[in-house]
Amino acid sequence: MKIIEQQELEKIREAGYALIDFYAEWCNPCAMFAPDFSEACEQLEKENVFCGKVNVDTCEQFAIDNGIRYIPTVILFKEGEEQNRFTGPRSKEQVLEFVHKNM
């Protein structure tokens, strides 16, 4: 899993599947969710799903372009196109289920 900076956003469009966590450093629910997201990503990356985190404060326009209103918000992209999303913390198992259901 990688923290994606503004100049690296094209990686989301280039990936077959990309699971992206929109978060902020100051967000307590984001901090609670981080370990579960990270553990899910360890498994998903073995399945060729690109995983990353986008800080809404440093990539503000990208967050706006994707309609991020609440954090954490997780979006599954396929070749840069949104497949589905969820908001709020989830368990590792729920993240995996979400991805597998929407691939």
DSSP file (Angstrom, degrees, kcal/mol; ACC not computed):
  #  RESIDUE AA STRUCTURE BP1 BP2  ACC     N-H-->O    O-->H-N    N-H-->O    O-->H-N    TCO  KAPPA ALPHA  PHI   PSI    X-CA   Y-CA   Z-CA
    1    1 A M              0   0    0      0, 0.0     2,-0.4     0, 0.0    51,-0.2   0.000 360.0 360.0 360.0 141.9    0.0    0.0    0.0
    2    2 A K  E     -a   52   0A   0     49,-1.3    51,-2.5     2,-0.0     2,-0.6  -0.958 360.0-124.4-131.3 142.1    1.3    3.4   -0.9
    3    3 A I  E     -a   53   0A   0     -2,-0.4     2,-0.6    49,-0.2    51,-0.2  -0.778  37.7-142.2 -78.7 121.2    0.5    7.0    0.0
    4    4 A I  E     -a   54   0A   0     49,-3.2    51,-0.5    -2,-0.6     2,-0.2  -0.781  12.1-155.1 -96.7 123.8   -0.2    8.6   -3.3
    5    5 A E    >   -     0   0    0     -2,-0.6     3,-2.2    49,-0.1     4,-0.3  -0.479  34.5 -97.6 -89.7 165.3    1.0   12.1   -3.9
    6    6 A Q  G >  S+     0   0    0      1,-0.3     3,-1.3     2,-0.2     4,-0.2   0.868 123.4  52.5 -50.3 -45.0   -0.6   14.6   -6.4
    7    7 A Q  G 3  S+     0   0    0      1,-0.2    -1,-0.3     2,-0.1     3,-0.2   0.537 107.3  54.4 -74.5  -4.4    2.0   13.8   -9.1
    8    8 A E  G X   +     0   0    0     -3,-2.2     3,-2.1     1,-0.1     4,-0.3   0.313  69.9 108.1-109.2   6.9    1.3   10.1   -8.8
    9    9 A L  T X>  +     0   0    0     -3,-1.3     3,-1.5    -4,-0.3     4,-0.8   0.738  65.3  73.3 -61.0 -23.3   -2.5   10.1   -9.3
   10   10 A E  H 3> S+     0   0    0      1,-0.3     4,-2.1    -3,-0.2    -1,-0.3   0.746  80.4  74.1 -63.4 -21.0   -2.1    8.6  -12.8
   11   11 A K  H <> S+     0   0    0     -3,-2.1     4,-1.3     1,-0.2    -1,-0.3   0.827  91.6  56.1 -60.0 -30.7   -1.2    5.3  -11.1
   12   12 A I  H <4 S+     0   0    0     -3,-1.5    68,-0.7    -4,-0.3    -1,-0.2   0.904 109.8  44.0 -68.0 -40.9   -4.9    4.9  -10.2
   13   13 A R  H  < S+     0   0    0     -4,-0.8    -2,-0.2     1,-0.2    -1,-0.2   0.819 113.5  51.5 -72.7 -30.4   -5.8    5.2  -13.9
   14   14 A E  H  < S+     0   0    0     -4,-2.1    -1,-0.2    66,-0.1    -2,-0.2   0.731  92.4  90.7 -79.5 -22.6   -3.1    2.9  -15.0
   15   15 A A  S  < S-     0   0    0     -4,-1.3    64,-1.1    -5,-0.2    65,-0.3  -0.439  73.9-137.1 -76.1 146.3   -3.9    0.1  -12.6
   16   16 A G  S    S+     0   0    0      1,-0.3    63,-1.9    32,-0.2     2,-0.4   0.998  96.2   5.9 -58.5 -65.2   -6.4   -2.7  -13.6
   17   17 A Y  E    S-bC  49  78A   0     31,-0.6    33,-2.6    61,-0.2     2,-0.4  -0.971  74.8-175.1-118.8 138.5   -8.0   -2.5  -10.2
   18   18 A A  E     -bC  50  77A   0     59,-2.5    59,-3.3    -2,-0.4     2,-0.6  -0.991  11.7-159.7-135.6 126.5   -7.1    0.2   -7.6
   19   19 A L  E     -bC  51  76A   0     31,-3.1    33,-2.3    -2,-0.4     2,-0.5  -0.929  19.4-171.2-105.6 116.6   -8.5    0.4   -4.1
   20   20 A I  E     -bC  52  75A   0     55,-2.8    55,-2.5    -2,-0.6     2,-0.7  -0.935  16.2-155.9-121.2 128.3   -8.0    3.9   -2.7
   21   21 A D  E     -bC  53  74A   0     31,-2.4    33,-2.7    -2,-0.5     2,-0.6  -0.897  10.6-154.0 -99.6 113.5   -8.6    5.1    0.8
   22   22 A F  E     +bC  54  73A   0     51,-3.4    51,-1.5    -2,-0.7     2,-0.2  -0.806  35.7 148.3 -87.1 123.7   -9.3    8.9    1.0
   23   23 A Y  E     -b   55   0A   0     31,-2.2    33,-3.0    -2,-0.6    34,-0.4  -0.827  38.8-135.9-145.2 176.0   -8.3   10.1    4.4
   24   24 A A    >   -     0   0    0     -2,-0.2     3,-1.3    31,-0.2     7,-0.1  -0.988  23.8-125.6-140.3 149.4   -6.8   13.0    6.5
   25   25 A E  T 3  S+     0   0    0     -2,-0.3    -1,-0.1     1,-0.3     6,-0.1   0.835 111.5  50.6 -60.4 -34.3   -4.1   13.0    9.1
   26   26 A W  T 3  S+     0   0    0     -3,-0.0     2,-0.6     4,-0.0    -1,-0.3   0.471  85.3 106.9 -85.0  -2.9   -6.5   14.7   11.6
   27   27 A C    <>  -     0   0    0     -3,-1.3     4,-1.9     1,-0.2    -3,-0.1  -0.684  51.4-164.8 -87.9 113.2   -9.4   12.3   11.1
   28   28 A N  H  > S+     0   0    0     -2,-0.6     4,-2.2     1,-0.2     5,-0.2   0.917  90.6  51.1 -64.8 -44.7   -9.9    9.9   14.1
   29   29 A P  H  > S+     0   0    0      0, 0.0     4,-2.0     0, 0.0    -1,-0.2   0.872 108.9  54.2 -59.6 -33.7  -12.1    7.4   12.2
   30   30 A C  H  > S+     0   0    0      2,-0.2     4,-1.7     1,-0.2    -2,-0.2   0.919 108.3  48.2 -63.7 -43.2   -9.4    7.3    9.5
   31   31 A A  H  < S+     0   0    0     -4,-1.9    -1,-0.2     1,-0.2    -3,-0.1   0.878 111.0  50.8 -65.0 -38.2   -6.8    6.4   12.0
   32   32 A M  H  < S+     0   0    0     -4,-2.2     4,-0.4     1,-0.2    -1,-0.2   0.873 113.9  45.2 -65.1 -36.7   -9.0    3.7   13.5
   33   33 A F  H  X S+     0   0    0     -4,-2.0     4,-2.4    -5,-0.2     3,-0.4   0.742  91.1  85.3 -79.0 -25.6   -9.6    2.2   10.0
   34   34 A A  H  X S+     0   0    0     -4,-1.7     4,-2.6     1,-0.2     5,-0.2   0.843  87.4  49.3 -52.0 -46.8   -5.9    2.4    8.8
   35   35 A P  H  > S+     0   0    0      0, 0.0     4,-2.3     0, 0.0    -1,-0.2   0.910 113.2  46.8 -63.3 -40.1   -4.8   -1.0   10.3
   36   36 A D  H  > S+     0   0    0     -3,-0.4     4,-2.4    -4,-0.4    -2,-0.2   0.908 113.5  48.7 -66.6 -41.5   -7.7   -2.9    8.8
   37   37 A F  H  X S+     0   0    0     -4,-2.4     4,-2.4     2,-0.2    -1,-0.2   0.927 111.7  50.0 -62.4 -44.3   -7.2   -1.3    5.4
   38   38 A S  H  X S+     0   0    0     -4,-2.6     4,-1.7    -5,-0.3    -2,-0.2   0.910 111.0  48.1 -61.4 -44.2   -3.5   -2.0    5.5
   39   39 A E  H  X S+     0   0    0     -4,-2.3     4,-1.2     1,-0.2    -1,-0.2   0.904 111.9  49.6 -65.2 -41.3   -4.1   -5.7    6.4
   40   40 A A  H  X S+     0   0    0     -4,-2.4     4,-2.6     1,-0.2     3,-0.3   0.907 108.6  54.3 -62.7 -40.5   -6.7   -6.1    3.6
   41   41 A C  H  X S+     0   0    0     -4,-2.4     4,-2.7     1,-0.2     5,-0.2   0.845  98.4  62.3 -64.7 -34.1   -4.3   -4.5    1.2
   42   42 A E  H  X S+     0   0    0     -4,-1.7     4,-0.6     1,-0.2    -1,-0.2   0.919 112.4  37.5 -56.3 -42.9   -1.6   -7.0    2.0
   43   43 A Q  H >X S+     0   0    0     -4,-1.2     3,-0.7    -3,-0.3     4,-0.5   0.909 115.8  52.4 -74.2 -43.6   -3.9   -9.7    0.7
   44   44 A L  H ><>S+     0   0    0     -4,-2.6     5,-1.9     1,-0.3     3,-1.2   0.846 101.5  59.5 -65.7 -34.5   -5.3   -7.7   -2.2
   45   45 A E  H ><5S+     0   0    0     -4,-2.7     3,-1.3     1,-0.3    -1,-0.3   0.814  99.8  57.6 -65.4 -28.2   -1.9   -6.8   -3.6
   46   46 A K  H <<5S+     0   0    0     -3,-0.7    -1,-0.3    -4,-0.6    -2,-0.2   0.700 104.7  53.0 -69.4 -19.7   -1.2  -10.5   -3.9
   47   47 A E  T <<5S-     0   0    0     -3,-1.2    -1,-0.3    -4,-0.5    -2,-0.2   0.136 126.4-103.8 -99.7  16.7   -4.3  -10.6   -6.1
   48   48 A N  T < 5S+     0   0    0     -3,-1.3     2,-0.6     1,-0.2   -31,-0.6   0.811  74.3 142.4  64.3  34.0   -2.9   -7.7   -8.3
   49   49 A V  E   < - b   0  17A   0     -5,-1.9     2,-0.4    -8,-0.1    -1,-0.2  -0.932  49.2-134.1-101.4 121.6   -5.1   -5.0   -6.8
   50   50 A F  E     - b   0  18A   0    -33,-2.6   -31,-3.1    -2,-0.6     2,-0.4  -0.612  24.9-163.4 -73.2 129.0   -3.2   -1.7   -6.5
   51   51 A C  E     + b   0  19A   0     -2,-0.4   -49,-1.3   -33,-0.2     2,-0.3  -0.938  18.3 150.4-118.3 139.4   -3.8   -0.2   -3.0
   52   52 A G  E     -ab   2  20A   0    -33,-2.3   -31,-2.4    -2,-0.4     2,-0.4  -0.980  35.1-128.1-158.2 169.4   -3.2    3.3   -2.0
   53   53 A K  E     -ab   3  21A   0    -51,-2.5   -49,-3.2    -2,-0.3     2,-0.5  -0.976  15.2-159.0-125.2 138.2   -4.2    6.2    0.3
   54   54 A V  E     -ab   4  22A   0    -33,-2.7   -31,-2.2    -2,-0.4     2,-0.6  -0.976  14.9-138.9-120.8 120.8   -4.9    9.7   -0.8
   55   55 A N  E  >  - b   0  23A   0    -51,-0.5     4,-2.1    -2,-0.5     3,-0.5  -0.676   8.0-151.5 -77.8 118.7   -4.7   12.5    1.7
   56   56 A V  T  4 S+     0   0    0    -33,-3.0     7,-0.2    -2,-0.6    -1,-0.2   0.719  93.7  56.0 -66.7 -19.8   -7.7   14.8    1.0
   57   57 A D  T  4 S+     0   0    0    -34,-0.4     3,-0.4     1,-0.1    -1,-0.2   0.829 115.5  34.1 -81.0 -32.4   -5.7   17.8    2.3
   58   58 A T  T  4 S+     0   0    0     -3,-0.5    -2,-0.2     1,-0.2   -52,-0.2   0.657 127.8  38.1 -96.5 -17.8   -2.8   17.4   -0.1
   59   59 A C  S  X S+     0   0    0     -4,-2.1     4,-2.1     1,-0.1    -1,-0.2  -0.384  74.6 148.9-123.3  51.3   -4.8   16.1   -3.1
   60   60 A E  H  >  +     0   0    0     -3,-0.4     4,-2.5     1,-0.2     5,-0.2   0.873  67.9  50.3 -58.4 -44.7   -7.8   18.4   -2.6
   61   61 A Q  H  > S+     0   0    0      1,-0.2     4,-3.0     2,-0.2    -1,-0.2   0.893 109.7  51.3 -65.2 -38.4   -8.8   18.7   -6.2
   62   62 A F  H  > S+     0   0    0      2,-0.2     4,-1.3     1,-0.2    -1,-0.2   0.902 110.6  49.4 -64.2 -39.9   -8.7   14.9   -6.8
   63   63 A A  H  <>S+     0   0    0     -4,-2.1     5,-2.5     2,-0.2    -2,-0.2   0.916 112.9  46.9 -63.7 -43.2  -10.9   14.5   -3.7
   64   64 A I  H ><5S+     0   0    0     -4,-2.5     3,-1.9     1,-0.2    -2,-0.2   0.927 108.9  54.6 -63.5 -45.2  -13.4   17.1   -5.0
   65   65 A D  H 3<5S+     0   0    0     -4,-3.0    -1,-0.2     1,-0.3    -2,-0.2   0.792 110.5  47.5 -59.5 -28.4  -13.3   15.5   -8.5
   66   66 A N  T 3<5S-     0   0    0     -4,-1.3    -1,-0.3    -3,-0.2    -2,-0.2   0.269 115.1-115.4 -99.0  10.5  -14.3   12.2   -6.9
   67   67 A G  T < 5 +     0   0    0     -3,-1.9     2,-0.6     1,-0.2    -3,-0.2   0.830  46.7 176.4  65.1  34.8  -17.1   13.7   -4.8
   68   68 A I      < +     0   0    0     -5,-2.5    -1,-0.2     1,-0.2     3,-0.1  -0.631  15.9 152.4 -77.0 117.2  -15.5   12.9   -1.4
   69   69 A R        +     0   0    0     -2,-0.6     2,-0.3     1,-0.3    -1,-0.2   0.596  63.4  36.0-115.6 -23.3  -17.7   14.4    1.3
   70   70 A Y  S    S-     0   0    0     18,-0.0    -1,-0.3   -48,-0.0   -48,-0.1  -0.958  84.1-107.0-132.1 148.9  -16.9   12.1    4.2
   71   71 A I  S    S+     0   0    0     -2,-0.3   -41,-0.1     1,-0.2   -48,-0.1  -0.980  92.5  38.8-130.5 147.2  -13.7   10.4    5.3
   72   72 A P  S    S+     0   0    0      0, 0.0    16,-2.9     0, 0.0     2,-0.4   0.498  75.8 164.2 -72.9 144.6  -12.6    7.8    5.3
   73   73 A T  E     -CD  22  87A   0    -51,-1.5   -51,-3.4    14,-0.2     2,-0.5  -0.998  19.4-159.3-123.2 133.2  -14.1    7.0    1.9
   74   74 A V  E     -CD  21  86A   0     12,-2.9    12,-2.0    -2,-0.4     2,-0.4  -0.955   7.5-170.7-115.4 129.9  -12.8    4.0    0.0
   75   75 A I  E     -CD  20  85A   0    -55,-2.5   -55,-2.8    -2,-0.5     2,-0.6  -0.969  14.7-148.3-121.1 134.5  -13.3    3.7   -3.8
   76   76 A L  E     -CD  19  84A   0      8,-2.5     7,-3.5    -2,-0.4     8,-1.1  -0.913  22.7-168.7 -98.2 119.7  -12.6    0.7   -6.0
   77   77 A F  E     -CD  18  82A   0    -59,-3.3   -59,-2.5    -2,-0.6     2,-0.5  -0.815  15.4-159.1-106.1 147.3  -11.5    1.9   -9.4
   78   78 A K  E >  S-CD  17  81A   0      3,-2.7     3,-2.0    -2,-0.3   -61,-0.2  -0.972  84.6 -22.9-124.2 115.1  -11.1   -0.3  -12.6
   79   79 A E  T 3  S-     0   0    0    -63,-1.9   -66,-0.2   -64,-1.1   -63,-0.1   0.862 129.8 -49.5  50.4  40.5   -8.8    1.4  -15.1
   80   80 A G  T 3  S+     0   0    0    -68,-0.7     2,-0.5   -65,-0.3    -1,-0.3   0.343 115.7 113.9  86.8  -5.6   -9.5    4.8  -13.5
   81   81 A E  E <  S-D   78   0A   0     -3,-2.0    -3,-2.7   -68,-0.1    -1,-0.2  -0.856  72.0-113.7-102.4 131.7  -13.3    4.4  -13.5
   82   82 A E  E     +D   77   0A   0     -2,-0.5    -5,-0.2    -5,-0.2     3,-0.1  -0.398  31.7 177.4 -64.4 131.5  -15.2    4.1  -10.2
   83   83 A Q  E     -     0   0A   0     -7,-3.5     2,-0.3     1,-0.5    -6,-0.2   0.786  64.3 -36.2 -97.9 -42.8  -16.8    0.7   -9.6
   84   84 A N  E     -D   76   0A   0     -8,-1.1    -8,-2.5     2,-0.0    -1,-0.5  -0.967  55.5-154.5-171.2 169.2  -18.2    1.3   -6.1
   85   85 A R  E     -D   75   0A   0     -2,-0.3     2,-0.3   -10,-0.2   -10,-0.2  -0.972   3.4-163.6-150.0 162.3  -17.4    3.0   -2.8
   86   86 A F  E     -D   74   0A   0    -12,-2.0   -12,-2.9    -2,-0.3     2,-0.3  -0.978  12.2-143.9-143.6 157.8  -18.1    3.0    0.9
   87   87 A T  E     +D   73   0A   0     -2,-0.3   -14,-0.2   -14,-0.2   -16,-0.1  -0.898  57.5  31.5-120.6 152.5  -17.6    5.5    3.7
   88   88 A G  S    S-     0   0    0    -16,-2.9   -14,-0.1    -2,-0.3    -2,-0.0   0.072  96.0 -47.9  88.7 159.7  -16.6    4.9    7.3
   89   89 A P        -     0   0    0      0, 0.0     2,-0.3     0, 0.0    -2,-0.1  -0.296  56.0-179.0 -64.5 146.2  -14.4    2.4    8.9
   90   90 A R        -     0   0    0    -57,-0.1   -54,-0.1    -4,-0.1   -53,-0.1  -0.929  29.4-101.4-137.7 161.7  -14.8   -1.3    8.1
   91   91 A S     >  -     0   0    0     -2,-0.3     4,-2.2     1,-0.1     5,-0.2  -0.363  37.6-105.4 -77.8 165.0  -13.1   -4.5    9.2
   92   92 A K  H  > S+     0   0    0      1,-0.2     4,-2.5     2,-0.2     5,-0.2   0.922 123.3  51.4 -53.8 -46.4  -10.4   -6.2    7.1
   93   93 A E  H  > S+     0   0    0      1,-0.2     4,-2.4     2,-0.2    -1,-0.2   0.881 108.5  50.4 -62.7 -39.4  -13.0   -8.9    6.2
   94   94 A Q  H  > S+     0   0    0      2,-0.2     4,-2.4     1,-0.2    -1,-0.2   0.873 109.8  50.8 -67.2 -36.9  -15.5   -6.3    5.1
   95   95 A V  H  X S+     0   0    0     -4,-2.2     4,-2.3     2,-0.2    -2,-0.2   0.938 111.7  47.4 -64.8 -46.1  -13.0   -4.6    2.9
   96   96 A L  H  X S+     0   0    0     -4,-2.5     4,-2.7     1,-0.2     5,-0.2   0.915 112.3  49.5 -62.0 -42.7  -12.1   -7.9    1.2
   97   97 A E  H  X S+     0   0    0     -4,-2.4     4,-2.3     1,-0.2    -1,-0.2   0.911 109.4  52.4 -61.8 -43.3  -15.7   -8.7    0.7
   98   98 A F  H  X S+     0   0    0     -4,-2.4     4,-1.4     2,-0.2    -2,-0.2   0.925 112.8  44.4 -57.7 -47.2  -16.4   -5.3   -0.8
   99   99 A V  H  X S+     0   0    0     -4,-2.3     4,-0.8     1,-0.2     3,-0.4   0.950 114.3  47.3 -66.1 -49.6  -13.5   -5.7   -3.3
  100  100 A H  H  < S+     0   0    0     -4,-2.7     3,-0.5     1,-0.2    -1,-0.2   0.860 111.9  51.2 -63.0 -35.3  -14.3   -9.3   -4.3
  101  101 A K  H  < S+     0   0    0     -4,-2.3    -1,-0.2    -5,-0.2    -2,-0.2   0.814 115.7  41.8 -68.3 -30.9  -18.0   -8.4   -4.7
  102  102 A N  H  <        0   0    0     -4,-1.4    -1,-0.2    -3,-0.4    -2,-0.2   0.354 360.0 360.0-104.5   5.0  -17.2   -5.5   -7.0
  103  103 A M     <        0   0    0     -4,-0.8    -1,-0.2    -3,-0.5    -2,-0.1   0.467 360.0 360.0 -83.5 360.0  -14.4   -6.9   -9.1
